[in-house]
Amino acid sequence: MADQDPVFQIQRVYLKEASLEQPNSPGILLEQEQPAVDIQLGVQANPVADGIFEVCVTATVHTKIKDKTVFLVEAKQAGIFEIRNLAQEQMGQIMGIACPQIVYPYLRGNVADLIQRGGFPPVHLAEINFQAMYEQQQVEAASAAPGTLPQ
């Protein structure tokens, strides 16, 4: 029965993509006004092989003064996880909550570092409650497709 024991292992965590754009530099750097900051986050999970999944957490940080971009950072942090012998209804929670909670701190550090290396004070992404985010996505999915059950 040992081969039926649940398995959850981190294989690797890595920075999959990162970009920093400063399209209005150097002029925008002379502005004294505080920029508006817009932060968007997303989570994706994809099977890689039997029992192996890639979970990516994406962050987009867009700062503007009036209608001009100060900087735009897009980063995608990923993890490869071995997940076996779990009930199907648990898989969504593992990949939508547990895996992003492991990957996200790496993303936070990389985004802050990239922004600081671009010559700006670092933007520290807030802690995220991935369980609340997952539950909200399930509610939205259920209301978008009545009659279907969330996974």
N, C-alpha and C positions, 0 to 999 in steps of 0.2 A: 504493500500500500504506500510505500515511501514515494513512488513516482506520482502519486496523486496529491501530495502535499502542495499547498499553494506556494507559488514562487513569485517574489517581487525583488528584483535586483537592478541596481543602477549599473549599466555597462560603461557609459561615458557621458560626460556633460561637455558641451563645446559651443563656441560662438560660431553660428552658421553664417550670419550676414551682419555687416555693420556699415553704415555710411553717415557722413557728416557733410552737409552742404551749407555754405555761407554765401548765397548768391549776391547779396548786396554789400559785401565787405569790399573795401575798408570803410566806405562812407557811413554805413549804418552803425559802426562801432563808435562814432563820434556823438551819436544821439544820447541825450541825458535821460530821456523818458524810460520808465520801466517797461519791459516787453510783456505782452500777454503770452501765457504759456498754455498750450493745449497738449494733453497727453492722452494717447489712445493705446489700449492694450488688447491683445488677442491671444487665443490659445488654439493650437491645432494638434491633432494626434493622427498618426498614420502608421499602419502596419509596415514593417520592413521585411520580416521573415516570420516563420511560424513561431509565435510566442515572443517576438521581438517587435517593439514599437518605438517610434520616434515621436517625442512630444516637444513642440516648439512654443515658446512664449515670445510674442512680438511686441515691441514698444515703438511708438512714433511720438517724438517730442518736437513740436513745432512752435517756435517763438516768433512773435511779430511785434513790430512797432507800427502802429496805424495799419496800413495794408502791405507793408514791406516785411519780408522774412528776415529775421536776424540769423537764425540757424534752424536747420531741420535735421534731426537725427532719427534714423531708422535702424533698429537692431533686432536680430532674431537669435535667441539663445535656445539651444536644443539639448535634449537628453535622449539617450538610447536606453530603454528599459526592457528587461526580460520579465514578462508577466505570464504566468501559466497557472492552470488549474483553479481559476476563479470563476464564480458564477457570472453569467453574461450581464446580469443587472449590476454587478459590482465593477465591471470593467469601465463603464462610463465615469463612475465616481473616481476610480483610481487614476484614469487618464485626464480627467477634468479637474481634479482637486489635488491628489497626492503628488503626481508627477510635476505639475506646474509649481507647487510649493517648493519642490527641490530645485528646480531650474531657475526660478525667479530671482533669488538672491544674486546669482551670477550675472543675470541680465542687469539688475540694478547697479552692480559694481561697474560693469562694462559701459553702461550708458553714462554714468557719472564721470568715468575716466575719459571717455571719448569727448564729452562736452568740455571737460577741463583741458584736455590736450588741444582743443580747438581755440583756447584762449578765453574761455568764459568761466564764470563760477559754476561749479558742478550743480546739476539738477539731480536731486535725490528723489527717485520714484518712491511713492508712499508704499507702505505695506499693503498687501492685497488679501482680502478674504476670498480665496478661491472657492470655498464652499458656497458662499452667498452668490458669487458670480455664476457658478455652475447651476445653482438652483434657479436663478433668474433666467438663464438660458433655457432651462427645461420648461419653465412656465411660458416663456415666449414661444418656444417650439410647439408646445401643446396648444396654445391659443392660435397659432398660425395654421395648424393642421388639426382641426377638431376631429375627434374619433380615433386619433392615434395616441399611443402611449409613449412617453419619453423613455429613452434607454439609459 
